[in-house]
Amino acid sequence: MITRRSFLKLSGAVAASLSVASMFPDIATWAAGGKVEGKADFVRSFCEMCTSRCPIQAKVVDGKAVLVSGNPDWGATGGTLCARGVSGQSQLYDPQRIQKPLIRVGERGEGKWKEVSYEEAYDYIAKQMQGIKEKYGPEAMAFGCRKGPHMSYLYTFAKAYGSPNTHNHESTCPLARTVGLEVTFGTAGLGLDYGNCKYIVSLGRNYFEGINVAQVRGVMNCINKGGKLVSIDPRYSLTSAKAHEWLPIKPGTDLALVLALNHVFIRDGLYDKDFITKYTEGFEAVKASVTSYTPAWAEKETGIKAADIERIAKEMAAVKPKAILDWGWRTTFTPEEFELRRAIIIGNMLLGNLEVPGGSFFSKGPGFINGLVGKPVVQGIAGFKTPPFPKPAKPRVDGAGVKGHPMELAPAGDGIAQAVPESILTEKPYPIKGYFAYRYNPVVTMPQTNRVIEAMKKLDLLVVCDIYMSDTAMFADVVLPESTYLERDEGFNDYSGGVPAFTLRQQVVKPVYNTRAHWQIFKELSEKMGLGAYFPYTNIDDIRLTQMGGKQDLVKMGKEKGFVNFGMKPLFLRDKNSVAEFVKQFPDAQSLVNEQGYIDKYLTNLKTPSKKIELMSQVAQNVFGRGVPVYRPIQIAESGQQLFIQGKTGLHTNGHTHNVPWLHELMPENRLWMHPETASKLGVKTDDLVEMASTVGKQQVKAYITEGVRPDTVFCYMGFGRVSPGLKRAYKKGVNSNLMIPTSTVPVCGITLQTAGVTLKKV
Amino acid sequence: MATQKRYGMLYDSNKCIGCQACSTACRAENKVPDKVSRLQVWIEGPKGKYPDLITDFHRKSCVMCDSAPCVPVCPTGASYTTSDGVTLVNEKFCVGCKYCIAACPYQARFLNPETGAADKCTFCHETRVSRGQKPACVSICPTGALIFGDMNDSKSDISLALKSQRAVKPKEHLGLKPKVVTVPNWRGGDA
């Protein structure tokens, strides 16, 4: 018999060794109450177990959701899905969800609540928010959430109230990449075409654990067609396990490696000269800046052999432009993060991989296509007409997008999340007194957990809208339960990538508990506060029809297929075959095509100051004196310390899924990965307790001894070690990575560091 | 006259990323109670000496032997093989004696705590395969690591894959002729 115990024993990489706790009811049985043999309905929708938002279909039997799988008509995923997506049904029927609106009756964080009606909850919130506005001004309320289609409802509510302080989670994730792309291209809307690529270098990008199904399939396609994957990561991830090469780089030195690759591309004339001449600005500055960054120099910094660096550069150049240096995700090891992302982007441009299959490409949303053709040929998502927002009296506390502020380049639409607890605690630049956290859990997902908790406790008002009693919700004054994505209808979501497309979220089953959809909650709450004019829709049909410009046929297509597309094939502006296809569909675009069969005017008409791709950025030069990336060695761990890094597992999403029954059962806790050398110095074996301490936190962790991490580095999967007793399964299980990380804000891009030096001792 | 079907499956461990989408979909599709599983993927590793490491992936489920030892030991006839080569359990006839569990060298069977009957992978025979669909695990797998189909049809995906792949039968020396075969990890050094 395959026991769970034997499974765990062998699954060092994924699972933890915890004896089976029988503290939760049998969700599988409960959920699948209907007979599968009966008549099944299929509802098309899109997932919300992570931010990839894969198109799905859910099977419904006798009014119960019984299997969530991928949407078979969506080509990029072809009906497939990951374990998190399939587990959506166990979340849906979980009795540990928040079932009714709650108002706090005990001390903050004590866990004493009164169940109330939505009316009572709205009245309470409206009164408190009105009080904060009168006493401190509307800017004293801050509003945070995950990025996604739901974000606009929170932001509209915030702006209508009069506060400029809105943010999402991007500054604790990929914001450096966003700012790097915007500085270089005038937009961050770019993608990578893994499936047609011949050589992928991943710098800590962990495709097979930070799962985006379409990208997983793309990378696997690349490998299957004989392409090469190189994983550069201090830890042997599951991506490293599938890669042709694993190079365990010294954490925090990726920039040295990339600069050395760029050095070889230029030194040996391997770069795409035509591309650089035609479409870019600042090559000479890049050339001058990388002269001294030889592979021999980089070997000393990174621990990767000079010969390997030389070889990888040459192998990439040999298959250019179908070669990708992945510009990555959440791997901020040093304050030089903006430099790293810029250097990676420059490397890609030296390979000339922009707008070709197997390289990088601009996202082709309706706006892009219509702009290209010069008239509206593709329907875009339209919005409602609302009154103008009141002008905020004060600038944002985080300075994002504020002219003249050091964080000027960080997009105001994303904001800088970690600035909010700082403003609460230091009252600088002015105090934040109220916080509205919508499906957002800063206590676990922001660095320096203890400081965030301190901040949450100091607030006059904390409102949390979520589906679980999260670690932030436990400190709230009011908790509003939202319906899960399987229980609510929603509007269209722009899902454009290679082609314009929208996905549609549809209700699979009626709400299991007394919960409501966000578009309803924000409308009702706003009406209570006299701000109803900013939410002028009446129901979901109204929202959808308005979004599709009144076109019923598009709404119908969305409901039936789960998405709307326009029969386009992916367009690469520097690929004559796809350009020819495009012109066949939109003959008005014929005049754009040059003698090579390209539409490359766009590449010299970008929204950058020079209108070209800026390898050297005058904007960056002005903001912090470095227009091209240069290397400055950074020491994060001190002598005697280990470098603590963290990462994603394919079984959980940030601070979101650890209490979801099926996912919890697959991975209930994490452990601290350490190399046998490190372990023998400490005298610890696997599952021994170790005390891990940084400048900001201390916790006991279970050791997992493995050759799969550098001897100077320790690693754990993020999102565990939960503090909310309301998360009955996940409570106090495993290591909270963010407890160890000091709050910081990296220059230019506003991202927070995700690493720290730690000392370890045996307990 | 069409030839008899003979269903088989290929598990390419090189394409498997251990994401557990298959085991979760199996749980949902087949209403498998918590704490028992018809299907798991074991991740074994990292193994080796830093930095020369490998991680192996193993599918653990019924391998649908042609000569299934679980069938003849069943005293009530609850354990049987369908005409298309799928070993199944009729839970109405199962008395929970566990002979079949003991007889299975692949440790693929367990007692279902809800029905009290022996339970295991069925290739989703009743709910999907008999309706012309692929088993849940095959249809959900993001990387295409699983190929399923009729091995008697020379043009089926599975037949074509078996011709071109270096698949091995688990515990082949036992002579049970399993119909779930594995492409071993080439990072293990044999490619």
Interface residues (C-beta under 8 A of the other chain):
Chain A: M1 I2 R4 F7 L10 S11 G12 A13 V14 V20 S22 F24 D26 I27 A28 T29 A31 A32 V36 E37 V66 L67 V68 S69 G70 T77 G79 T80 L81 C82 A83 G85 V86 S87 Q89 F208 I211 V213 V216 R217 M220 N224 Y236 L238 S240 A241 K242 W246 L247 P248 G650 L651 P661 W662 E665 L666 H675 T706 E707 G708 R710 P711
Chain B: N14 K15 I17 G18 C19 Q20 A21 S23 T24 A25 R27 A28 E29 K31 V32 P33 D34 K35 V36 S37 Q40 W42 I43 E44 G45 P46 K47 G48 K49 Y50 P51 L53 I54 T55 H58 K60 S61 I101 Q107 A108 R109 F110 L111 E114 E126 T127 A136 S139 I140 C141 P142 T143 G144 R187
